[in-house]
Amino acid sequence: MPPSLWAATATTKKEYPRLQGVHLADVVIVGGGFTGLSAALHLAEAGTKALVLEAHEPGWGASGRNGGQVIPGLKYDPDELESHFGPEVVKTAGGGPDLVFSLIEKHAIDCHPVRKGWIQPAHDSKALGTVLGRAAQWAKRGVDMEVLEKDRLDQLMGTGFYVGGWIDKRGGGIQPLSYARGLAAAAAKAGAGIHGDSPVKALSRAPAGWIVETGDATITAQKVILATNGYTDHLWPGLAKTVVPIYSFQIATRPLGDNVRRSILPEGQVASDTRRLLWYYRLDHQGRLVMGGRGPFKETPGYDDAGSLKSAISRLYPQVAEDPLEFVWAGKVAMTQDHLPHLHVLADGLYAGLGFNGRGVAMGTVMGRMLALLAGGADPRDVPFPITAMKPMAFHRLHRPAVMAIAEYYKIRDALEARFGSKAA
Ligand SMILES: Cc1cc2nc3c(=O)[nH]c(=O)nc-3n(C[C@H](O)[C@H](O)[C@H](O)COP(=O)(O)OP(=O)(O)OC[C@H]3O[C@@H](n4cnc5c(N)ncnc54)[C@H](O)[C@@H]3O)c2cc1C
């Protein structure tokens, strides 16, 4: 694992040795993050022989490096989602935290789950209008939520930076690498084969299904699931061009003293705000402030790259502005053009689920369950999410520079707004 807060504080890593030799499997799953591991667990529990092949170790990708915020829903508000895809899809997206927390409970996964809600604070009055509309749409569907007037919000956040917001009580926080390791252990216990250090290098059709090759192992499988998200390579032509991988970046302080700790998100919620380049933050289980946002396009950033997130900390929580940082790290988020995750049937017996747009803790777990349903033989009409055709982006190579340019532009607009109000930007 690249160094990070989560790598330093996770439950002990189990060894999942490289696969060698010739094997048969019902389903091979490429990628050992939340999506692949959830698929493996659900398949194994249904009695299907599933084999996870992970290039590094379970949780190595975004799953072991994210903010650990278990957030319900997708980037689209429920009314819009429902008008495009129907009520079942809204239920699926909103039900992600229930699945995550129930798996944690069922398999006794030791990952410091705290389910006190996800707060979305608004940085200006325009954003407040948007989040209140969102809150009303979820309230209409019976979701346990609360609109937060400024006074109550300030109290829950421990900062007066925002104008108001809402809390969705379905959400919460986890130690993400421990959750990934727990999913891997549960899947292995249920009968799935889990193999690290096993990069899949070739995939080809065979009369009986698919041939999956790692260099050290050849597996004949009836079905294959690709669960590689922001780390998707060229295993299946065109798939990598359906997402734009961008880096999200996090920093963490040392454990804070008790008094300071009680002044930041004192009731244990996690938060992500409404700025164009959003800040997402929380305390970890040992009382560190963990702050995330956009950073440099680097796999392993250094302390020198932490300037903009440190300034976020000093604006929100000046009481910790001078505290030294203990960790900086980053990982790849997979963005899609329509801001929705995609579920594909790429060929007969070949499935992919990817493109979580930074919302994959809950949705990746849900996607794994849906991929397991498909690979397990369910009628696609019974899978509660749209199955779409793969659409590689035209001029894909230009998307990342474009995203970077837009990010710079957003940074300037966020800064102008913070200084002079929303009209300035
Ligand atoms: C810094 C950061 C912060 C984030 N914060 C949040 C958050 O707070 N809340 C939230 O909901 N979401 C968050 N996300 C998004 C979330 O982490 C991801 O959406 C989710 O982890 C995706 O899971 P996954 O299993 O699909 O992909 P990943 O966890 O990225 O796993 C893909 C795996 O595929 C493997 N792989 C790729 N190619 C091959 C191959 N050929 N052979 C074998 N293995 C292969 C990789 O090694 C990798 O381990 C964040 C992401 C990042 C990077």
PDBQT file of the ligand as one rigid body, heavy atoms in Angstrom, charges set to zero:
ROOT
HETATM    1  C1  LIG A 501      -8.698  10.291  -2.183  1.00  0.00    +0.000 C 
HETATM    2  C2  LIG A 501     -10.069   9.743  -2.411  1.00  0.00    +0.000 A 
HETATM    3  C3  LIG A 501     -11.105  10.097  -1.547  1.00  0.00    +0.000 A 
HETATM    4  C4  LIG A 501     -12.383   9.564  -1.743  1.00  0.00    +0.000 A 
HETATM    5  N1  LIG A 501     -13.340   9.777  -0.783  1.00  0.00    +0.000 NA
HETATM    6  C5  LIG A 501     -14.545   9.167  -0.888  1.00  0.00    +0.000 A 
HETATM    7  C6  LIG A 501     -15.483   9.264   0.165  1.00  0.00    +0.000 A 
HETATM    8  O1  LIG A 501     -15.214   9.835   1.228  1.00  0.00    +0.000 OA
HETATM    9  N2  LIG A 501     -16.705   8.672  -0.016  1.00  0.00    +0.000 N 
HETATM   10  C7  LIG A 501     -17.020   7.982  -1.150  1.00  0.00    +0.000 A 
HETATM   11  O2  LIG A 501     -18.139   7.467  -1.271  1.00  0.00    +0.000 OA
HETATM   12  N3  LIG A 501     -16.103   7.796  -2.137  1.00  0.00    +0.000 NA
HETATM   13  C8  LIG A 501     -14.875   8.353  -2.018  1.00  0.00    +0.000 A 
HETATM   14  N4  LIG A 501     -13.933   8.154  -2.979  1.00  0.00    +0.000 N 
HETATM   15  C9  LIG A 501     -14.261   7.249  -4.101  1.00  0.00    +0.000 C 
HETATM   16  C10 LIG A 501     -14.151   5.784  -3.705  1.00  0.00    +0.000 C 
HETATM   17  O3  LIG A 501     -12.984   5.561  -2.981  1.00  0.00    +0.000 OA
HETATM   18  C11 LIG A 501     -14.158   4.908  -4.970  1.00  0.00    +0.000 C 
HETATM   19  O4  LIG A 501     -15.280   5.232  -5.758  1.00  0.00    +0.000 OA
HETATM   20  C12 LIG A 501     -14.231   3.420  -4.645  1.00  0.00    +0.000 C 
HETATM   21  O5  LIG A 501     -13.226   3.065  -3.731  1.00  0.00    +0.000 OA
HETATM   22  C13 LIG A 501     -14.106   2.603  -5.939  1.00  0.00    +0.000 C 
HETATM   23  O6  LIG A 501     -13.950   1.254  -5.596  1.00  0.00    +0.000 OA
HETATM   24  P1  LIG A 501     -13.587   0.200  -6.720  1.00  0.00    +0.000 P 
HETATM   25  O7  LIG A 501     -13.511  -1.109  -6.067  1.00  0.00    +0.000 OA
HETATM   26  O8  LIG A 501     -14.534   0.333  -7.853  1.00  0.00    +0.000 OA
HETATM   27  O9  LIG A 501     -12.162   0.675  -7.281  1.00  0.00    +0.000 OA
HETATM   28  P2  LIG A 501     -10.729   0.666  -6.584  1.00  0.00    +0.000 P 
HETATM   29  O10 LIG A 501     -10.823   0.627  -5.116  1.00  0.00    +0.000 OA
HETATM   30  O11 LIG A 501      -9.932   1.770  -7.184  1.00  0.00    +0.000 OA
HETATM   31  O12 LIG A 501     -10.134  -0.737  -7.017  1.00  0.00    +0.000 OA
HETATM   32  C14 LIG A 501      -9.735  -1.036  -8.318  1.00  0.00    +0.000 C 
HETATM   33  C15 LIG A 501      -8.646  -2.091  -8.213  1.00  0.00    +0.000 C 
HETATM   34  O13 LIG A 501      -8.450  -2.669  -9.495  1.00  0.00    +0.000 OA
HETATM   35  C16 LIG A 501      -7.103  -3.124  -9.516  1.00  0.00    +0.000 C 
HETATM   36  N5  LIG A 501      -6.738  -3.373 -10.912  1.00  0.00    +0.000 N 
HETATM   37  C17 LIG A 501      -6.754  -2.515 -11.954  1.00  0.00    +0.000 A 
HETATM   38  N6  LIG A 501      -6.391  -3.158 -13.092  1.00  0.00    +0.000 NA
HETATM   39  C18 LIG A 501      -6.134  -4.444 -12.754  1.00  0.00    +0.000 A 
HETATM   40  C19 LIG A 501      -5.698  -5.604 -13.493  1.00  0.00    +0.000 A 
HETATM   41  N7  LIG A 501      -5.473  -5.555 -14.799  1.00  0.00    +0.000 N 
HETATM   42  N8  LIG A 501      -5.532  -6.759 -12.827  1.00  0.00    +0.000 NA
HETATM   43  C20 LIG A 501      -5.776  -6.842 -11.487  1.00  0.00    +0.000 A 
HETATM   44  N9  LIG A 501      -6.161  -5.777 -10.757  1.00  0.00    +0.000 NA
HETATM   45  C21 LIG A 501      -6.355  -4.599 -11.374  1.00  0.00    +0.000 A 
HETATM   46  C22 LIG A 501      -6.332  -1.995  -8.854  1.00  0.00    +0.000 C 
HETATM   47  O14 LIG A 501      -5.082  -2.435  -8.370  1.00  0.00    +0.000 OA
HETATM   48  C23 LIG A 501      -7.292  -1.550  -7.751  1.00  0.00    +0.000 C 
HETATM   49  O15 LIG A 501      -6.971  -2.099  -6.499  1.00  0.00    +0.000 OA
HETATM   50  C24 LIG A 501     -12.649   8.688  -2.847  1.00  0.00    +0.000 A 
HETATM   51  C25 LIG A 501     -11.615   8.358  -3.713  1.00  0.00    +0.000 A 
HETATM   52  C26 LIG A 501     -10.345   8.868  -3.507  1.00  0.00    +0.000 A 
HETATM   53  C27 LIG A 501      -9.243   8.475  -4.442  1.00  0.00    +0.000 C 
ENDROOT
TORSDOF 0
